[in-house]
Amino acid sequence: MLKTTRARILAVCASIVVFSLAVNTYLNYTIANNANESSIEDTLDSVTTSHSLAISDWVASKIQMISSMNDWVLTHEDPIPLFKQMVSAGKFLNVYMGYADGTAKFADPGGIPPDYNPTIRPWYKQAVQMGKPVATTPYIDMVTNKLVVSFVSPVVSGSSVKGVLGSDVTMENVIANVRSINPTPASFGVLIDKSGVIIAHPDENLTLKNIADIAPGIVLSELLTAQHPVTVEMNGAERMVRASPIAGTDWYILVALDRAEAKAGMRSQ
């Protein structure tokens, strides 16, 4: 076939050109792909961090407002006027104090039974057990039918627990924050607690369900501690998921980036 020197030289040159083009294409794609992966990770880190900080600030402000009343309730027999002011200032549904003797005082006592004993309530026990201000597990309020969270703080004098201050507030602002997460059209945010219970999701029907319902193969412990995005199948599509904790709670914000949309540029290349 290659009987002449000229033909052999042409064949070698052609081979060198093809090989060079192949190597160049591979290197270009590799560099571009690495840059794309880095960009995706930076985007996820930026989005999760910003929303995590916003929700953490909201939590911190509510806890600070409740904790600020500790000294007052120890020195005043009737804290109800202050409770009512706090309801207005902090946009709480209710502010109250459960005392260690089993009595309680509410800014709005409507619907509270006469034999109400705060010391047996989960919020009271949780605050005493933790020994610090905490956010309870969110729940659906029976009166408003809205998702509500309670911020509670133990009131201590010396080494004695005098009671627990508490407040109820809707999570409408937090839910709106989570629903605003959409770095790409098919991507979204989810707020969960450490056990995987969904607190906020674009689909309100998933509220208080478990994240495993939409991501059956998820390994929650790995996702919540991962330092890089984890690929998870959600609702039949692959998502690149990044988790970030919410300070002052056991909640985590997840940003689920649609993998197909994130990789669209590389597929075109």
TAZITA-V533406 format. One record per backbone hydrogen bond with DSSP energy under -0.5 kcal/mol. NH is the residue of the N-H (numbers start at 1). CO is the residue of the C=O. Records with the same first field share a line. If there is no record, write none. Layout:
NH=CO, CO
This chain:
3=1
8=4
9=5
10=6
11=7
12=8
13=9
14=10
15=11
16=12
17=13
18=14
19=15
20=16
21=17
22=18
23=19
24=20
25=21
26=22
27=23
28=24
29=25
30=26
31=27
32=28
33=29
34=30
35=31
36=32
37=33
38=34
39=35
40=36
41=37
42=38
43=39
44=40
45=41
46=42
47=43
48=44
49=45
50=46
51=47
52=48
53=49
54=50
55=51
56=52
57=53
58=54
59=55
60=56
61=57
62=58
63=59
64=60
65=61
66=62
67=63
68=64
69=66
70=67
73=69
74=70
75=71, 72
76=72
79=77
83=79
84=80
85=81
86=82
87=83
88=84
89=85
90=86
91=87
92=87
93=168
94=168
96=166
97=105
98=164
99=97, 103
100=162
102=99
105=97
107=95
112=109
113=111
116=113
118=116
120=117
121=118
125=121
126=122
127=123
128=124
129=125
130=126
131=127
132=127
134=152
135=248
136=150
139=148
141=139, 146
145=141
148=139
149=169
151=167
152=134, 150
153=165
155=163
156=154
157=160
159=157
160=157
162=155, 160
163=155
164=98
165=153
166=96
167=151
168=94
169=149
171=147
175=171
176=172
177=173
178=174
179=175
180=176, 177
181=178
182=180
187=184
188=256
190=254
191=200
192=190, 252
193=197
194=250
196=193
198=209
199=191
200=191
202=189
204=202
206=203
207=204
208=198
209=206
211=196
213=210
214=211
215=211
218=215
220=218
222=219
223=219
224=220
225=221
226=222
230=241
232=230, 239
234=232, 237
235=214
237=234
239=232
240=257
241=230, 239
242=255
244=253
246=251
247=245
249=246
252=192
253=244
254=190, 252
255=242
256=188, 254
257=240, 255
258=256
259=238
262=258
263=259
264=261
267=263
268=264
269=265
